[in-house]
Amino acid sequence: MALSIQRLQAALGKSVKLTLTCGVFQGVLQHVSPGRDLLLHAVKNLETGRSSPGVKVFYSREIVNVELLDEPDSQKRTAVLSECTSAVEENKGADMGTAQGGLGSSPCVSPERQLRALNNLNMNSLPGKEEEEKIEYTVVNCFQEKFGPAVLHLKQQGVISVVGEGVTLCCNGKLSWLQMATKSHIFLFDIFLLGPQAFRNGLRTVLEDKNILKVMHDCRWISNCLFHQYNVLLDNVFDTQVADVLQFSVATGGFFPHSTCTLQECLMQHLKIPSKWKILMKHEQQMALENPDMWFLRPFPSSLLQVLALKAMYLLLLHSSLMDNFMADLRAVVHAYLSTSQNGSEDHLGSIKPTCMELPKELRQLADIQKLRREKAVKEYRISEDGLLIRPVIELNERNPQKDETH
């Protein structure tokens, strides 16, 4: 008989035996997607005897039989997934591989224990006097219902933010989550469960669209991962790490910093983020450093899902803040233009011909401003041997008091 979603959900945490079209596996059932894809922990290949650390996802189209090993009644131990069997026949020629965690376990505190601790964190008890807004997001972990509308919404946007989470994001790394935010929605795509098909079904089109500006932070690594693993060629990207360095150069009269900032550091420097969210992001960053394979655990704790959504949301706001900073000098000179023409003496412009292209005094003042900024920077920062300014480390629990000054 066919194994229902309810029975699969009831089997969470129990040992199961899977018979696939390509082998037989045993492991502990951790997650069941709406499409009946199964996520197993402590997986063992019963044909070879080899065990796989971490977690592994098995797609329903490849599953022929599911046996619940923890049930004492032998008559209840085997259930055939008839839908999966038919799906296998329909997809024999499909070019879709099984996504694997394949990650070593940390010798320190297990990621399960750390995630359980953070998931049990009472967010209402965290410090912070501000009135916090509720972060709403949509987790997309299957192709039914949510995936299509999410991609359609993204295709209709002019600007979106894109954040990737996983282990060593590069050509040999593993992507687990891809967060995308617009002005009205935040989508968390579970790439670990969706697999490469997520990009073939629409995400690749969004990421390669020249008419959609993708706001990212240090796009080098995720671009490398997307290109080599999913054949995605990113286009039209606004990189906030690059923008932060350029803004620093403008604010210091032409100096460059000795190092770049992480996304969290940029958010702390340019945006006013509630203390509650700062603490969550700090927890997430520390946990990812200690147990990078936490990204592949399912179900994923709601506290960490909020952090994923926060990053995407604030990255979009960071783009707006940086653009405002870039435009500050321009607005100031234009304001000086208007003041001269509207409030100056009647004959101030009388001696200047409209065809004269000589640099106006309002623009010449920018050179003086740059000189003052440079002198101020030399006093405020230490200078490295390479002539770069050493800016202080930005703690995640505080906001940099020096908002990039333009004047």
C-alpha positions as CSV (number, residue, x, y, z in Angstrom):
1,M,0.0,0.0,0.0
2,A,1.0,3.6,-0.4
3,L,2.6,5.3,2.6
4,S,0.8,8.4,3.5
5,I,2.3,11.7,4.5
6,Q,0.8,11.2,8.0
7,R,2.5,7.9,8.5
8,L,5.8,9.3,7.2
9,Q,5.5,12.2,9.6
10,A,4.7,9.8,12.4
11,A,7.9,7.9,11.6
12,L,10.2,11.0,12.2
13,G,13.1,10.1,14.4
14,K,12.7,6.3,13.6
15,S,15.0,4.0,11.6
16,V,13.8,3.3,8.1
17,K,15.0,1.1,5.3
18,L,14.8,2.6,1.8
19,T,14.9,0.5,-1.4
20,L,15.8,2.7,-4.3
21,T,16.2,2.1,-8.0
22,C,19.9,2.3,-7.4
23,G,20.5,0.6,-4.0
24,V,19.3,0.0,-0.5
25,F,19.9,2.4,2.4
26,Q,19.1,2.6,6.1
27,G,19.0,5.7,8.3
28,V,17.0,7.8,10.8
29,L,14.2,9.8,9.2
30,Q,14.6,13.5,9.9
31,H,12.3,15.3,7.4
32,V,9.5,14.7,5.0
33,S,8.8,17.2,2.3
34,P,5.3,17.7,0.8
35,G,6.5,15.9,-2.3
36,R,7.6,12.9,-0.1
37,D,11.3,13.5,-0.5
38,L,12.9,12.0,2.6
39,L,15.9,13.4,4.6
40,L,17.8,10.7,6.6
41,H,20.5,11.0,9.2
42,A,23.2,8.4,9.9
43,V,22.8,6.8,6.5
44,K,24.2,3.4,5.7
45,N,24.4,1.7,2.3
46,L,23.3,-1.8,3.0
47,E,24.8,-3.1,-0.2
48,T,28.3,-1.9,0.5
49,G,28.2,-1.6,4.2
50,R,29.5,2.0,4.1
51,S,28.1,4.7,6.4
52,S,27.8,8.3,5.4
53,P,28.3,11.1,8.0
54,G,25.9,14.0,8.1
55,V,22.5,13.9,6.3
56,K,21.3,12.8,2.9
57,V,18.2,13.5,0.9
58,F,16.3,10.9,-1.1
59,Y,13.9,12.0,-3.8
60,S,10.5,10.3,-4.0
61,R,11.0,9.5,-7.7
62,E,13.9,7.2,-6.8
63,I,12.2,5.4,-3.8
64,V,10.6,2.1,-4.6
65,N,9.9,0.8,-1.0
66,V,10.0,2.2,2.6
67,E,10.3,-0.1,5.5
68,L,9.8,1.1,9.1
69,L,12.4,-0.8,11.1
70,D,11.2,0.5,14.5
71,E,7.7,-1.0,14.2
72,P,7.4,-4.4,16.0
73,D,4.5,-5.7,13.9
74,S,6.1,-7.3,10.9
75,Q,2.9,-6.8,8.9
76,K,3.3,-3.0,9.3
77,R,7.0,-2.9,8.5
78,T,6.8,-2.6,4.7
79,A,4.8,-0.1,2.6
80,V,5.3,0.4,-1.1
81,L,5.2,4.0,-2.4
82,S,3.1,3.4,-5.5
83,E,3.3,7.0,-6.5
84,C,7.0,7.0,-6.3
85,T,7.3,3.8,-8.4
86,S,5.2,5.4,-11.1
87,A,7.2,8.6,-10.9
88,V,10.4,6.6,-11.3
89,E,9.1,5.2,-14.6
90,E,8.3,8.7,-15.8
91,N,11.6,10.1,-14.9
92,K,14.1,7.4,-15.9
93,G,15.8,9.7,-18.3
94,A,15.7,12.7,-16.1
95,D,19.0,14.4,-15.4
96,M,18.5,14.9,-11.7
97,G,21.0,13.6,-9.1
98,T,20.5,12.9,-5.5
99,A,21.8,15.8,-3.3
100,Q,24.0,14.6,-0.5
101,G,25.1,16.2,2.7
102,G,28.4,14.2,2.8
103,L,29.7,16.4,5.7
104,G,31.9,15.3,8.5
105,S,30.5,15.7,12.0
106,S,32.1,18.2,14.4
107,P,34.2,16.7,17.2
108,C,32.8,19.4,19.5
109,V,29.3,19.9,20.6
110,S,26.9,18.3,18.2
111,P,25.0,20.6,15.8
112,E,21.7,19.0,16.9
113,R,22.3,20.2,20.5
114,Q,23.3,23.7,19.5
115,L,20.4,24.1,17.2
116,R,18.0,22.8,19.8
117,A,19.3,25.4,22.2
118,L,18.9,28.3,19.8
119,N,15.5,27.1,18.7
120,N,14.3,27.1,22.3
121,L,15.6,30.6,22.8
122,N,12.7,32.9,24.0
123,M,13.0,35.8,21.6
124,N,10.7,37.9,23.6
125,S,13.2,37.8,26.5
126,L,16.1,39.1,24.5
127,P,17.3,42.7,25.3
128,G,16.1,45.5,23.2
129,K,13.8,48.4,24.0
130,E,12.7,49.0,20.4
131,E,9.4,47.9,19.0
132,E,10.4,45.0,16.8
133,E,8.7,44.3,13.6
134,K,7.6,40.8,12.8
135,I,9.7,39.2,10.1
136,E,7.5,37.3,7.7
137,Y,9.0,34.9,5.1
138,T,8.1,32.0,2.9
139,V,10.1,28.8,3.0
140,V,10.2,27.1,-0.4
141,N,11.2,23.5,0.0
142,C,9.1,21.8,-2.7
143,F,8.0,22.5,-6.2
144,Q,4.3,22.3,-5.5
145,E,2.3,25.5,-4.6
146,K,5.0,27.9,-3.5
147,F,7.9,27.6,-6.0
148,G,6.1,28.8,-9.1
149,P,4.5,31.9,-7.5
150,A,7.8,32.8,-5.8
151,V,9.7,32.7,-9.1
152,L,7.0,34.6,-10.9
153,H,7.1,37.4,-8.2
154,L,10.9,37.6,-8.5
155,K,10.7,37.9,-12.3
156,Q,8.5,41.0,-11.9
157,Q,11.0,42.9,-9.8
158,G,13.6,45.5,-10.7
159,V,15.8,45.0,-7.6
160,I,16.2,41.9,-5.3
161,S,18.6,40.8,-2.7
162,V,20.4,37.4,-2.9
163,V,22.1,35.6,0.0
164,G,23.6,32.1,0.0
165,E,24.2,29.9,3.0
166,G,26.2,26.6,3.1
167,V,29.6,25.2,3.5
168,T,32.6,26.7,1.7
169,L,30.6,28.4,-1.0
170,C,32.8,27.9,-4.1
171,C,33.1,25.4,-7.0
172,N,33.6,22.6,-4.5
173,G,31.3,23.8,-1.7
174,K,27.8,22.9,-0.8
175,L,24.9,25.4,-1.1
176,S,22.0,24.8,1.4
177,W,19.9,27.9,1.4
178,L,19.3,30.7,-1.2
179,Q,17.5,33.7,0.3
180,M,15.9,36.3,-2.0
181,A,14.0,39.4,-0.8
182,T,12.0,42.0,-2.6
183,K,10.3,45.1,-1.1
184,S,7.3,43.0,-0.1
185,H,8.4,39.4,0.2
186,I,11.2,37.3,1.5
187,F,11.7,33.8,0.0
188,L,14.0,31.1,1.6
189,F,14.7,28.5,-1.1
190,D,15.8,25.2,0.5
191,I,18.4,24.2,-2.2
192,F,19.4,21.2,-0.2
193,L,15.9,19.7,-0.6
194,L,15.0,21.2,-4.0
195,G,18.3,20.3,-5.7
196,P,19.6,21.5,-9.0
197,Q,16.1,21.4,-10.5
198,A,15.4,24.6,-8.6
199,F,17.7,26.5,-10.9
200,R,16.4,24.8,-14.1
201,N,12.8,25.5,-13.0
202,G,13.3,29.3,-12.8
203,L,15.9,30.5,-10.4
204,R,18.6,30.5,-13.1
205,T,16.4,32.8,-15.2
206,V,16.0,35.3,-12.4
207,L,19.8,35.3,-11.5
208,E,20.8,35.8,-15.1
209,D,18.2,38.4,-16.0
210,K,20.0,41.6,-17.0
211,N,16.9,43.7,-16.1
212,I,16.9,42.6,-12.4
213,L,19.5,44.1,-10.1
214,K,20.8,41.5,-7.7
215,V,22.1,43.0,-4.5
216,M,24.7,40.7,-3.0
217,H,27.6,40.9,-0.5
218,D,31.0,39.6,-1.8
219,C,29.5,37.9,-4.8
220,R,32.7,36.1,-5.8
221,W,32.1,32.9,-3.8
222,I,28.5,32.3,-4.5
223,S,29.0,33.2,-8.1
224,N,31.7,30.6,-8.3
225,C,29.4,28.0,-6.7
226,L,26.4,28.8,-8.9
227,F,28.5,28.8,-12.1
228,H,30.4,25.6,-11.6
229,Q,27.7,23.6,-9.9
230,Y,24.4,24.9,-11.4
231,N,25.6,26.5,-14.7
232,V,24.3,29.9,-13.6
233,L,26.0,33.0,-14.9
234,L,25.2,35.9,-12.6
235,D,24.5,39.2,-14.2
236,N,23.7,42.8,-13.1
237,V,25.0,42.6,-9.5
238,F,25.4,45.4,-7.0
239,D,28.0,44.2,-4.5
240,T,27.7,45.9,-1.1
241,Q,31.2,44.8,0.0
242,V,32.6,46.7,-3.0
243,A,30.3,49.6,-2.4
244,D,31.3,49.8,1.3
245,V,35.0,50.1,0.3
246,L,34.3,52.8,-2.3
247,Q,32.1,54.7,0.2
248,F,35.0,54.5,2.7
249,S,37.3,55.9,0.1
250,V,35.0,58.9,-0.6
251,A,34.5,59.6,3.1
252,T,38.3,59.6,3.8
253,G,39.3,61.7,0.8
254,G,40.7,58.9,-1.3
255,F,42.1,56.4,1.2
256,F,41.2,52.7,1.1
257,P,40.7,50.4,4.1
258,H,43.2,47.7,5.0
259,S,40.4,45.1,4.8
260,T,36.8,44.5,3.7
261,C,33.7,44.0,5.9
262,T,31.5,41.0,6.3
263,L,27.8,41.4,5.6
264,Q,27.1,41.6,9.3
265,E,29.7,44.3,9.8
266,C,28.3,46.3,7.0
267,L,24.8,46.1,8.4
268,M,26.0,47.2,11.8
269,Q,27.9,50.2,10.2
270,H,25.4,51.5,7.8
271,L,22.0,50.5,9.3
272,K,20.3,50.9,12.7
273,I,19.4,47.3,13.5
274,P,17.4,46.4,16.6
275,S,19.5,44.7,19.3
276,K,17.3,41.6,19.2
277,W,18.3,40.9,15.6
278,K,22.0,41.7,16.4
279,I,22.0,38.9,19.0
280,L,20.4,36.4,16.7
281,M,22.9,37.1,13.9
282,K,25.8,36.9,16.3
283,H,24.5,33.5,17.5
284,E,24.1,32.3,13.9
285,Q,27.6,33.4,12.9
286,Q,29.2,31.7,15.9
287,M,27.3,28.5,15.4
288,A,28.2,28.3,11.7
289,L,31.9,28.7,12.5
290,E,31.8,25.9,15.1
291,N,29.5,23.5,13.2
292,P,29.3,24.4,9.4
293,D,27.2,21.2,8.7
294,M,24.3,22.7,10.7
295,W,23.1,24.2,7.4
296,F,22.0,20.7,6.3
297,L,19.9,19.7,9.2
298,R,16.2,19.5,8.7
299,P,13.8,20.6,10.0
300,F,15.6,23.9,10.3
301,P,15.0,25.9,13.6
302,S,12.6,28.9,13.2
303,S,15.1,31.1,15.0
304,L,17.7,30.5,12.3
305,L,15.1,30.8,9.6
306,Q,14.5,34.3,10.9
307,V,18.2,35.1,10.7
308,L,18.2,34.0,7.0
309,A,15.2,36.2,6.3
310,L,16.8,39.1,8.2
311,K,20.0,39.0,6.2
312,A,18.0,39.2,2.9
313,M,15.8,42.0,4.2
314,Y,18.5,44.1,5.6
315,L,20.8,43.6,2.5
316,L,18.1,45.3,0.4
317,L,18.0,48.2,2.9
318,L,21.9,48.3,2.9
319,H,21.8,48.9,-0.9
320,S,19.5,51.9,-0.4
321,S,21.7,53.3,2.4
322,L,24.9,53.0,0.3
323,M,23.2,54.6,-2.7
324,D,22.1,57.5,-0.6
325,N,25.7,57.9,0.6
326,F,27.0,57.8,-2.9
327,M,24.5,60.5,-4.0
328,A,25.3,62.9,-1.0
329,D,28.0,64.9,-2.8
330,L,26.0,65.2,-5.9
331,R,23.0,66.4,-4.0
332,A,25.1,68.9,-2.1
333,V,26.6,70.4,-5.3
334,V,23.2,70.6,-6.9
335,H,21.8,72.3,-3.8
336,A,24.7,74.9,-4.1
337,Y,23.8,75.4,-7.8
338,L,20.2,76.1,-6.8
339,S,21.2,78.4,-4.0
340,T,23.5,80.4,-6.3
341,S,20.8,80.9,-8.9
342,Q,17.9,81.5,-6.6
343,N,19.5,83.4,-3.6
344,G,22.6,85.0,-5.1
345,S,22.9,88.6,-6.4
346,E,21.1,89.4,-9.7
347,D,24.4,89.9,-11.6
348,H,26.1,86.8,-10.2
349,L,25.4,84.8,-13.3
350,G,25.2,87.8,-15.5
351,S,29.0,87.7,-16.3
352,I,28.9,84.0,-17.1
353,K,27.8,83.0,-20.6
354,P,25.5,79.9,-20.8
355,T,28.0,78.3,-23.2
356,C,30.9,78.6,-20.8
357,M,32.2,75.2,-19.8
358,E,34.7,76.5,-17.1
359,L,34.4,74.4,-13.9
360,P,32.1,76.3,-11.5
361,K,33.2,77.3,-8.0
362,E,30.6,75.0,-6.5
363,L,32.3,72.0,-8.1
364,R,35.8,73.3,-7.3
365,Q,34.8,73.2,-3.6
366,L,34.7,69.4,-3.8
367,A,38.5,69.4,-4.0
368,D,38.7,71.3,-0.8
369,I,36.2,69.0,0.9
370,Q,38.3,66.0,-0.2
371,K,41.4,67.6,1.2
372,L,39.7,68.1,4.6
373,R,38.4,64.6,4.6
374,R,41.9,63.3,4.0
375,E,43.4,65.3,6.8
376,K,40.8,64.2,9.2
377,A,41.3,60.5,8.2
378,V,45.0,60.7,8.8
379,K,44.3,61.8,12.4
380,E,41.5,59.3,13.1
381,Y,43.0,56.1,11.6
382,R,46.3,54.3,11.8
383,I,48.0,53.7,8.5
384,S,49.4,50.4,7.4
385,E,52.8,49.8,5.7
386,D,50.9,49.7,2.4
387,G,49.3,53.1,3.0
388,L,45.9,51.7,3.8
389,L,43.8,52.9,6.7
390,I,43.3,50.4,9.5
391,R,39.6,50.7,10.5
392,P,38.6,49.2,13.8
393,V,36.8,45.9,14.1
394,I,33.0,46.3,14.2
395,E,31.4,44.3,16.9
396,L,28.1,42.7,16.1
397,N,26.6,44.0,19.4
398,E,27.3,47.6,18.6
399,R,26.8,50.1,15.8
400,N,29.8,52.0,14.4
401,P,29.4,55.5,15.8
402,Q,31.0,57.0,12.8
403,K,28.4,57.1,10.1
404,D,30.2,57.6,6.8
405,E,30.4,61.4,6.6
406,T,30.3,63.1,3.3
407,H,30.9,66.6,4.6
